[in-house]
Structure formats: C-alpha cells, structure tokens
C-alpha cells in the first residue's frame, strides 16, 4: 500500500507515526501505523497539519476540513 503526501509517495509502514496538529501547534490526534483510512470524523472544520514520520523521513501536509 502507498500514500501520497504532496509530491512524495510513502510506502506502507506499520511503524510509521502519524500526527495531526491544529494551527496553534497542539497535537490533536496521533496513531502508529498507516492504514487505508484515517478517521477524522471527530475533527471540527478548519485547517490542520498532518505529519508522518516513516523510515527516517518526515512528511508534512495541510489538511482543510469543511463541515
């Protein structure tokens, strides 16, 4: 399984760490391992930063939720 963050492709990694932060830098959600879907239903509308640490690399991407 592969994931795309911006122009980067991340190969599935059960040790990867996914973190979601609000724009104030507060950690909102964190999980270890990448799955096909990430449950963001509890997040309210707004802008977030997704950070994935996998195989010695760090990937960041913006996430905009409109509700």
N, C-alpha and C positions, 0 to 999 in steps of 0.2 A: 504494500500500500504506500502511496506517496501523497504528500501535501504540498501545496504551493503557497508560499508567502512572498508576495511581490514577485520578483523575477527568480526567486530561489525555489528549488524543489527539495523537500525534506523526505528522506526515506523513513518509513515506519520504524519507530524505536520505542520499545516498551520501557526504556529507562529515561526517555525524554521528559522534561519538566515544562509544563505549560502554565503560564501565569497570566492573569488578566488584571490590569490596573485601571483605575479611573484617572482622569486628567490631573488630579491632585497628587498622584503617585501612590495612593493607598491600594494595597493588594485586595482585590475583590474575590477572586477565585483562583484556586491552584489545584493542579492534578498531575500525577505522574503517569506517563504512558500516553501515547496518542491513539485515539480510536477514530472510527469513521465519522462520528458526530460528537460535538461538544454541546452539552446542554446549557444554553444561555437564557432559558425561559425566565429565570429569576432576576435577570438584569433589567433594570429600567432603561428607558430610552436615553440615549446620549452617546458620547464618544468615549472609547476605551482604547487601551494599548494592549495588544497581545504580545507576549514574549515567550519564545520557545527556545529552550536550551537542549541541544541534541548533538551528540558525538563531538563535543568540544567547540561547537559553534553556537552563536546566539542570533536569533532572528526576531525582528520586531515588525509589527504591522498595526495600523489603525483599524479599529472596528467601530462602525457607526450603526447604532440601533435606532430605528424609527418605530415608535409604537403609538 
